Amino acid sequence: AVGAVLVSRGDATTVERSKVTPHAVAAGVAPAVSGGTSSMQLRGGTRSQLDLLSQILGGVDCNLFLDARIGTPPAGFEAAPRFGELGSAWLYLTLKADGTEAGLVQPDWEASIVAGAFRDLAHAASLPDVLGYSVQLVFPNGLASALDSTAIAEPFSHRVTQQDADALANARGRLASLEHVRGSSERVLHAAAPAIVETITTDDPQAFVSRYSSLQEVFGDLANYDATLVRVVDGNGKLVALSGFATRVGVGGGWIRPDVAPSRQTAGQTLLTPQGG
């Protein structure tokens, strides 16, 4: 359950949330994000834009987010209609990350969910179109990453017709046909439509990542979801691989543990080519 309170302070809005995320995890695996209370500032834009952004952030792991600002595109980015890059607004997001290679995947993934949802829902509400977004990650030592900026060229209003329960059932149904799976758990995020976080426990990490070199294929047709994140862990709960894809922005990223990486993959990375059905 997520509760949100908007507190106006001049040209900024503070979003204060008390968040509890039920997550029945596989044996020995800690949830990716724990419950707690978070507070972040939403800045820039109009009241309607800020209200929409607050609504969207209420559907993701808001404890990861530190700051969100609606502004104009950074230098070097401008609308390019022939490529489907439209709009004059830009979303700037700052998130926490743990500083490991694997720890970069989920914050980037959740930022792309928020950006894609904000772009599509703003367009549907006749608010200024969003050309793209920038992400900055802040690490435990206080250092921050360089700003990573992306213009979005996907068509507006990606259609996801499934309800949350249907998306969850579909993801679970796919698991029945997978090999080398000992157990699993799932949860749903909802920025604009269902996004699935899947944790899979395997007794044979090498065989699993060799069989499913594109980890996203465990979900089937990615168009059925807003976004998908799969975490693969071994029987001791140690992370084996991680892969995320955000359909509304067409962006994905991943990581694979070097000791189980197939020879055709680079240690520390995982192939992300989406595969349907």
C-alpha positions as CSV (number, residue, x, y, z in Angstrom):
1,A,0.0,0.0,0.0
2,V,1.3,3.5,-0.8
3,G,0.0,6.7,0.7
4,A,1.1,10.0,-0.8
5,V,0.9,13.6,0.6
6,L,1.6,16.6,-1.5
7,V,3.2,19.5,0.4
8,S,3.6,22.8,-1.6
9,R,6.7,24.8,-0.9
10,G,7.0,27.7,-3.3
11,D,7.8,26.3,-6.7
12,A,8.5,22.8,-5.3
13,T,6.4,19.9,-4.1
14,T,7.5,17.4,-1.5
15,V,6.1,13.9,-1.9
16,E,6.1,12.1,1.4
17,R,5.1,8.4,1.3
18,S,4.8,5.6,3.8
19,K,5.4,2.5,1.7
20,V,4.9,-1.1,2.5
21,T,5.5,-3.5,-0.4
22,P,4.4,-7.1,0.3
23,H,6.9,-9.4,-1.5
24,A,6.9,-13.2,-0.9
25,V,10.5,-13.9,-2.0
26,A,12.1,-17.1,-2.9
27,A,13.9,-19.0,-0.1
28,G,17.0,-17.2,1.1
29,V,16.4,-14.1,-1.1
30,A,15.9,-10.6,0.4
31,P,13.4,-8.2,-1.3
32,A,15.1,-5.8,-3.7
33,V,13.5,-2.8,-1.9
34,S,12.3,-2.9,1.7
35,G,9.4,-0.9,3.1
36,G,9.9,2.4,5.0
37,T,9.2,6.1,4.7
38,S,10.7,8.2,1.9
39,S,10.5,11.9,1.1
40,M,11.6,13.5,-2.2
41,Q,11.0,16.7,-3.9
42,L,9.2,17.2,-7.2
43,R,10.2,20.4,-8.9
44,G,9.5,22.5,-12.0
45,G,6.5,22.1,-14.4
46,T,2.9,23.0,-13.7
47,R,0.7,21.8,-10.9
48,S,-1.0,19.4,-13.4
49,Q,2.4,17.9,-14.4
50,L,3.5,17.6,-10.8
51,D,0.3,15.9,-9.7
52,L,0.6,13.4,-12.6
53,L,4.3,12.7,-11.7
54,S,3.4,12.1,-8.1
55,Q,0.7,9.7,-9.1
56,I,3.1,7.7,-11.2
57,L,5.9,7.6,-8.6
58,G,3.3,6.2,-6.2
59,G,3.3,3.0,-8.3
60,V,7.0,2.2,-8.2
61,D,9.7,1.7,-5.5
62,C,9.7,5.3,-4.4
63,N,12.3,4.7,-1.8
64,L,14.8,4.5,-4.6
65,F,14.0,8.1,-5.8
66,L,15.7,11.1,-4.3
67,D,14.6,13.9,-6.6
68,A,12.5,14.5,-9.7
69,R,12.4,17.7,-11.8
70,I,10.4,18.7,-14.9
71,G,12.4,21.1,-17.0
72,T,13.7,21.7,-20.5
73,P,16.0,19.4,-22.5
74,P,19.7,19.4,-21.8
75,A,22.1,20.8,-24.4
76,G,22.3,18.8,-27.5
77,F,18.7,17.4,-27.3
78,E,15.9,18.8,-29.4
79,A,12.7,17.5,-31.0
80,A,13.3,15.4,-34.1
81,P,9.8,14.6,-35.5
82,R,11.1,12.4,-38.3
83,F,12.5,10.0,-35.7
84,G,9.4,10.2,-33.5
85,E,11.2,12.4,-30.9
86,L,8.6,15.0,-29.9
87,G,8.1,17.5,-27.2
88,S,9.7,20.3,-25.3
89,A,9.6,19.0,-21.7
90,W,12.2,16.9,-20.1
91,L,12.2,14.7,-16.9
92,Y,15.3,14.7,-14.6
93,L,15.4,11.9,-12.0
94,T,17.9,11.2,-9.2
95,L,17.9,7.8,-7.6
96,K,19.9,5.8,-5.0
97,A,22.2,2.9,-6.1
98,D,24.5,0.6,-4.1
99,G,27.6,1.2,-6.2
100,T,28.0,-2.3,-7.6
101,E,27.6,-3.2,-11.3
102,A,24.5,-5.3,-10.5
103,G,23.1,-2.4,-8.4
104,L,22.9,-0.1,-11.4
105,V,20.2,-2.2,-13.1
106,Q,17.1,-1.7,-11.0
107,P,17.4,2.1,-10.4
108,D,17.9,2.6,-14.2
109,W,14.9,0.3,-14.9
110,E,12.6,2.1,-12.5
111,A,13.6,5.5,-13.8
112,S,12.7,4.3,-17.3
113,I,9.3,3.1,-16.1
114,V,8.6,6.5,-14.6
115,A,9.8,8.4,-17.7
116,G,7.8,6.3,-20.1
117,A,4.6,6.5,-18.0
118,F,5.0,10.3,-17.6
119,R,5.5,10.8,-21.3
120,D,2.5,8.7,-22.4
121,L,0.1,9.9,-19.7
122,A,1.1,13.6,-20.1
123,H,0.4,13.2,-23.9
124,A,-3.0,11.6,-23.2
125,A,-3.8,14.5,-20.8
126,S,-2.8,17.2,-23.3
127,L,0.0,18.3,-21.1
128,P,3.4,19.3,-22.7
129,D,4.9,16.4,-24.5
130,V,8.0,14.9,-22.9
131,L,11.0,14.6,-25.2
132,G,13.1,12.5,-22.9
133,Y,14.7,12.0,-19.5
134,S,18.0,12.1,-17.6
135,V,19.1,9.9,-14.8
136,Q,21.7,10.5,-12.1
137,L,22.6,7.8,-9.5
138,V,23.9,8.7,-6.0
139,F,26.1,6.1,-4.3
140,P,26.5,5.3,-0.6
141,N,29.9,7.2,-0.5
142,G,28.1,10.4,-1.6
143,L,29.5,10.4,-5.1
144,A,27.1,10.7,-8.1
145,S,27.2,9.3,-11.6
146,A,27.3,11.5,-14.6
147,L,23.9,12.5,-16.0
148,D,22.7,9.9,-18.5
149,S,20.2,11.4,-20.9
150,T,17.9,9.6,-23.4
151,A,15.5,11.0,-26.0
152,I,12.4,8.7,-26.3
153,A,11.4,7.8,-29.9
154,E,8.7,5.1,-29.1
155,P,5.1,5.7,-30.2
156,F,2.9,7.4,-27.6
157,S,0.5,5.4,-25.6
158,H,1.9,1.9,-25.5
159,R,-1.3,-0.2,-25.0
160,V,-1.2,-2.7,-22.1
161,T,-4.7,-4.2,-21.8
162,Q,-4.0,-6.6,-18.9
163,Q,-5.0,-5.8,-15.4
164,D,-2.4,-6.3,-12.7
165,A,-3.7,-9.7,-11.6
166,D,-3.8,-10.9,-15.3
167,A,-0.3,-9.8,-15.9
168,L,0.9,-11.6,-12.8
169,A,-1.0,-14.8,-13.8
170,N,0.5,-14.6,-17.3
171,A,4.1,-14.3,-15.9
172,R,3.5,-17.2,-13.5
173,G,2.1,-19.3,-16.3
174,R,5.3,-18.8,-18.3
175,L,7.4,-20.1,-15.4
176,A,5.8,-23.6,-15.7
177,S,7.6,-24.2,-19.0
178,L,11.0,-23.0,-17.9
179,E,13.9,-25.4,-17.2
180,H,16.3,-25.4,-14.2
181,V,13.8,-23.5,-11.9
182,R,13.5,-24.4,-8.3
183,G,11.2,-21.7,-7.1
184,S,10.1,-18.1,-7.9
185,S,8.3,-15.1,-6.5
186,E,6.7,-12.1,-8.3
187,R,5.4,-8.7,-7.5
188,V,3.7,-6.0,-9.6
189,L,4.6,-2.3,-9.9
190,H,2.1,0.0,-11.6
191,A,3.2,3.4,-12.9
192,A,0.8,3.4,-15.9
193,A,0.2,-0.3,-16.4
194,P,1.5,-3.6,-14.9
195,A,5.3,-4.0,-14.6
196,I,6.5,-7.4,-13.3
197,V,9.4,-8.0,-11.0
198,E,10.3,-11.8,-11.1
199,T,12.7,-13.5,-8.8
200,I,13.7,-17.0,-10.0
201,T,15.7,-19.5,-7.9
202,T,17.8,-22.0,-9.9
203,D,19.8,-25.0,-8.8
204,D,22.0,-24.8,-11.9
205,P,22.9,-21.2,-12.7
206,Q,25.3,-22.1,-15.5
207,A,22.6,-24.1,-17.3
208,F,19.9,-21.5,-16.7
209,V,21.8,-18.6,-18.2
210,S,23.0,-20.7,-21.1
211,R,19.5,-21.9,-21.8
212,Y,17.9,-18.4,-21.5
213,S,20.7,-16.2,-22.9
214,S,18.1,-13.4,-23.4
215,L,16.7,-13.4,-19.8
216,Q,13.7,-11.4,-20.9
217,E,12.3,-14.4,-22.9
218,V,11.1,-15.8,-19.6
219,F,8.2,-13.3,-19.9
220,G,7.1,-14.1,-23.4
221,D,5.7,-11.2,-25.4
222,L,7.0,-8.0,-23.7
223,A,4.2,-5.9,-25.2
224,N,1.9,-7.5,-22.6
225,Y,3.7,-5.5,-19.9
226,D,4.7,-1.9,-19.1
227,A,8.1,-3.3,-18.0
228,T,9.8,-6.4,-16.8
229,L,12.6,-7.2,-14.4
230,V,14.0,-10.7,-13.8
231,R,16.4,-11.5,-10.9
232,V,18.0,-14.9,-11.0
233,V,19.5,-16.3,-7.8
234,D,21.2,-19.6,-6.9
235,G,20.2,-22.0,-4.2
236,N,22.1,-20.0,-1.6
237,G,20.2,-16.7,-2.5
238,K,23.3,-15.2,-4.3
239,L,22.5,-13.1,-7.3
240,V,23.3,-14.8,-10.6
241,A,21.8,-12.4,-13.2
242,L,19.6,-9.4,-13.5
243,S,17.8,-8.1,-16.6
244,G,15.3,-5.2,-17.0
245,F,13.4,-3.9,-20.0
246,A,11.0,-0.9,-20.1
247,T,8.6,-1.2,-23.1
248,R,7.4,2.4,-23.2
249,V,10.9,3.8,-23.8
250,G,12.4,0.7,-25.5
251,V,15.3,0.6,-23.1
252,G,16.9,-2.3,-21.3
253,G,19.9,-3.2,-19.2
254,G,21.4,-6.1,-17.3
255,W,24.1,-7.9,-15.5
256,I,25.4,-11.4,-15.2
257,R,27.8,-12.9,-12.6
258,P,31.2,-13.5,-14.3
259,D,31.6,-17.1,-13.1
260,V,28.4,-18.2,-14.9
261,A,28.6,-16.0,-18.0
262,P,28.4,-18.1,-21.2
263,S,31.4,-17.7,-23.5
264,R,29.5,-15.6,-26.0
265,Q,28.7,-13.0,-23.3
266,T,30.9,-10.5,-21.6
267,A,31.4,-11.1,-17.9
268,G,29.3,-8.7,-15.9
269,Q,26.7,-8.3,-18.6
270,T,23.7,-10.2,-20.0
271,L,22.2,-10.2,-23.4
272,L,18.8,-8.4,-23.5
273,T,17.4,-9.0,-27.0
274,P,13.6,-9.2,-26.3
275,Q,11.9,-12.3,-27.6
276,G,8.2,-12.8,-28.0
277,G,5.9,-15.8,-27.2
